[in-house]
Amino acid sequence: MTPGVVVYRLDDRLFFANARYFKGRVREAIRGAQTPVSWLVFDAEAVTHADSTGLEALEELTKDLRRDEITLAVARLRTRMQEQFELSGLTETIGADHFYPTVHAAVQHSARRKLSPADGSFTPQPFDRKAFFRAGPAADRCLLAWLRFAPRRRPRPLRAPSPAPWMLAPRRSR
């Protein structure tokens, strides 16, 4: 566990129907952290689509977090989504240096940045970029919080499959 770091995973598209709910869940995750939060790592591996409302919600969230002195980092963003982020200007808003190939890399980098007591700003500590890739996916276990978001759907009722028409036809005797 890394104090001051919250990891949030979105297991759905980021679009108009869940944009407000997404922002609320992120804020809830930050409020529920055991220690004061200074980094939010957004695990975007499962985000396959984002519309303009979803991108706008993420931009608003980034600005709100920055006002609260929380740094947003994005991990495992797909190439197609990276292009959308760049076209919408979201990469510039978040900061190009806050995108990471793995969750572990983002958490490790956030742990290596410490809060300076003089002015309350973050000062970067030296880190080995190659070490991020050596750790591998097994190192993702060091997360402080792992919240999964999925639309709440009702389970479908179980039904017996209907028989095929040839099964219903009477058999002929020979």
N, C-alpha and C positions, 0 to 999 in steps of 0.2 A: 504494500500500500504506500502511496505517495501522498503525504499531507498537502492539502491545498490544491489538489488536482481532481477534477470530476470528469469522467469519460461518459459521453452520452452517445448512444447508437440509435440511428433511425432506420427501422426495417421496412420502409415504404417510400413511395415517391414523396417529394416535397412539392405540394401543389395547393391550389386555393382551398380545398376542402379540409386540409389538416394543418395549414400554415399557422393559424392562431393557436391551435392545440399544441403544436410542436413548440412554439415559443413558451407557452405556459408550462409544459413538461420540463423544458430546460431550466426555467426559473425555479420550478419545484425541486429539481435535482440539486440545484445550487443551494437552496434554502435547507435541504435535508442533509447536506454534508456535515460531517462531524467536526471539521476544522474550517476556518475561514478559507474561502476559495480564491485562488489567484489565477488559475488556468482552467479553461474548459476545453477538453479535447472532443471534437465532434467526429465520431467514427462514421464516415459517409460511404462505406463500402457498398451497402445495400441500396443506396439512393441511385436509382437508374434514370429518373426523370425529375425535372423541376420546371415549373412554369413561372411566369413573371411574378405572380403573387408569392410563390414560395421563395424565389430569389430575393424579393423585396422584404419578406419576413426575416430572412437570414441576414440581410443587410441591417435592418432595424435592430435585430438581436445583437449583432456585432457592435453597433454604436451604443446600445444600452449597456452591454457588458463593459465596453471601454470606459463609459461614464462611471461604472462601479469598480473600475480598476481591475477588471478580469480580462485576461488575454484569451482570445479564441484561437485554437489551433484545429486544423482540419487534417484528418488522417484517412488514408486509403481511398481517396477520391478517384473515381474512374476517369479515364481519358476524355470520354464524351462529356462528362460533367465539368471537367476542367476547362474545356472549350467554352461551355456555357457560362461558367464563372468569369472567364476572361472577357467574353463578349459583353456581359452585363456590367463589368467593372467591379465585380465582387472580389476578385483576386486582389485588386488594388486596395479595396476597403479593408479586407482582412489582413493583407500583407503577404507578399509572395514568399517571405521567409517563414510563414506559419503553416505551410503545407508539408506533410510528412508521408513517407511511404508506408509506415506501419504505426499502429497505436503505441507500441512500445517505444518507438523513436520519439514520438511526440511527448509521451510521459517522461522519458529519460531526459529529453531536452528541457522540459519544464522544471524538472527536479534540479537541473544544473544551473538554473537561473535563480538567484537569490534576491531577496528584497533588501535594498540598501537602506540602512537605518537613518541616514542623513536626510534624504529628500523623498523617500517612499517610492522611488522609481526602480525599475528592474535593470540590473546590470548583467550582461552576458558573461558566462564563465566559459573557459575554453572546453571544447568537446571534440571527440573524434567521430567524424561523420561515418567512417567505415565501421565503427563499433555498432552503429544503429542497425546495419544490415546483417552483421554477424550474429546478433542476438536471436533473430528468427521469430516466427510466430509463437513459439512456445513461451516466449518472454512476455506475452500479452497478459499473463496472469497477474501482473503487478498493479492492477487497476484499483483505484479507490472506490469507484462506483460504476456499475454497469447497468444501465437502465435500458430496457428494450421497449421500443415503441412499435406497436402494431395496431392497426384499426381493430376496434372491438367488434367482432362479428358474431352473430348467433350461429351455433353449430347447426348444420343441416340435419333434419330428421332422417333417421335410417329408414330406408324403404327396401323392400325386397325387389330385386330386379325383375322386370316383366319378362315372361318367357318368350322365346322366339316363335314366330307363327308356325313354323314347321313342327314345333313341339306340341302345339295345340291340335293339330289335325289328327283325326282318328287313323289308326293303323289299319292297313288292309291285310287280310289274311291270305295266304297263298294256297 
